[in-house]
Each structure stands twice: as structure tokens, then as C-alpha cells.
Amino acid sequence: MAATPPAAGGTLLEDHLALLAAALLPLRESERMLARWGEELAHRLAAGGRLLVAGNGGSAAEAQHLTAELVGKLRHDRQPLSAIALHAETSALTAIANDYGYDETFARQVRAHGRPDDILLLLTTSGTSTNLLTAAHAAHQTGLRCWAFTGPAPNPLADLCHEHLAIDSPDGQVVQELHLVASHVLCEYMERALPAALAAPAPAEPVRTGVEVVLGDPDPAAPAGPGGRA
Ligand SMILES: O=C(CO)[C@@H](O)[C@H](O)[C@H](O)[C@H](O)COP(=O)(O)O
């Protein structure tokens, strides 16, 4: 569930903007990580990899927003890139929920669509949604790289993923709004890196697990290599 903000005493808009402003400054520290993620995403997609994205509620809409920009475009005309918002596959989603339970809705799709070296990006405000935790476990079992956009860390999903970007706000709405900013910047860095990635895809490196990343501290050992579809 999305976090509830403390009452601040202004109008609704003033309070909302104050919370947004408070979370904006720390987000600036994620620039280098988003640039590195964008480059890694470009290399993996250029090599035939795929981005799977998932979230619940408002985060589902944000997941779908990102895949639209990858399959379509953000700023510049370019080749379509493979990205799937897992909640949008409605017949599969409802069948999986009905037959296996809601906790399996994304995990089963990760096992179905994911290939080693693809990327799974999970979006959440709480970091505790069980179907996202289950999907992260499935990503590890399948060999996918696993990233998360979350609310304040530590949280269980951030701990489970290879890397995470945590928005430090008590307000779930602000967290979602800044996830959209992060998605746009990630996509923009990916588009900037794509021509070079298409010209000379970097060699694959092994995916590491259990990497703890602090915002603003680039992980020098993070892989930037491509993956191929089986
Ligand atoms: O959009 C909102 C609140 O802004 C809600 O729909 C919200 O996304 C839902 O309550 C989700 O189920 C919350 O999931 P999560 O962010 O905790 O993973």
C-alpha cells in the first residue's frame, strides 16, 4: 500500500508540492546510476534482450508508460525495442491469478517471457507487494538482471533486487511521480547510448547477485554487457 504523508498544514496543493520538492533534491544523486542503467539497457536491448516491467495500481500505469517509450520512442525515431508491461497481458494475468493466486501473476510471466540477461524492472511504493517479491525471486532463478524503483529504503524488494533506486518520501504519490521522472531519464540515457550499442555491442559479463547500491555511488562492478535471446 502507498505510504501516507504527514499533515503539513498548507492547502492540499501546497502540501503536495512541499513533499515533492523535499524528495527532488535527493533524486539528483541518482543521475550517475540512471546513466549507467540506461547504457546497460541499451546494450542488452541492442543485443536482442528484453525489458520486463511490472507494478501494481499506479505503478502498473508507470510500467506501461515506460514500455510505450521503448517499443515506440521517447524523443528520436529509432528501431523498436522489446519491452513488456506484465500487468497489461490481461488474459494471462487473470488466468494466472485465478489458477495460481495473485502472488504468481508476475513471477509466472517472468519465467515465461524472460531469458538470461534480460532485465526485470519492478516499481513499488511500499517495497512489500508480494507479487513483486515473487517476481524478483523468479528473475534470480531465470538469470534476469533485476532492478527496482521503490519508496524509502530499506525495504524487502530493494533488498531482493540487484540494484534499486529509492525515492525517500513518506508520500506514495510523490514516490510514483518521481518514478516517472526516473523512467524518463532512464529512457533518455538509453536512447543516447543506443547508437553505440547497436554499432558495437559490448561483451557479456556475468550477472552478480546481492549487490547493495547506495544512491549516487556507481557500482564499478555492475555488468554493462549484452544478452541474447535463447
Ligand atoms: O496509485 C495508487 C496510489 O497513488 C494505488 O493504486 C497503488 O498503486 C496501489 O495501492 C498499489 O497496490 C500499491 O502497491 P505498492 O506500490 O505498495 O507495490
The ligand as an ORCA input file, in Angstrom:
! r2SCAN-3c Opt
* xyz 0 1
  O      -1.813      4.607     -7.258
  C      -2.104      4.301     -6.123
  C      -1.924      5.295     -5.038
  O      -1.392      6.504     -5.557
  C      -2.593      2.939     -5.787
  O      -3.331      2.442     -6.894
  C      -1.423      1.989     -5.504
  O      -0.620      1.918     -6.661
  C      -1.938      0.601     -5.112
  O      -2.478      0.707     -3.819
  C      -0.845     -0.479     -5.124
  O      -1.434     -1.722     -4.825
  C       0.316     -0.199     -4.170
  O       1.341     -1.163     -4.408
  P       2.851     -0.873     -3.982
  O       3.238      0.445     -4.548
  O       2.872     -0.862     -2.472
  O       3.665     -2.001     -4.543
*
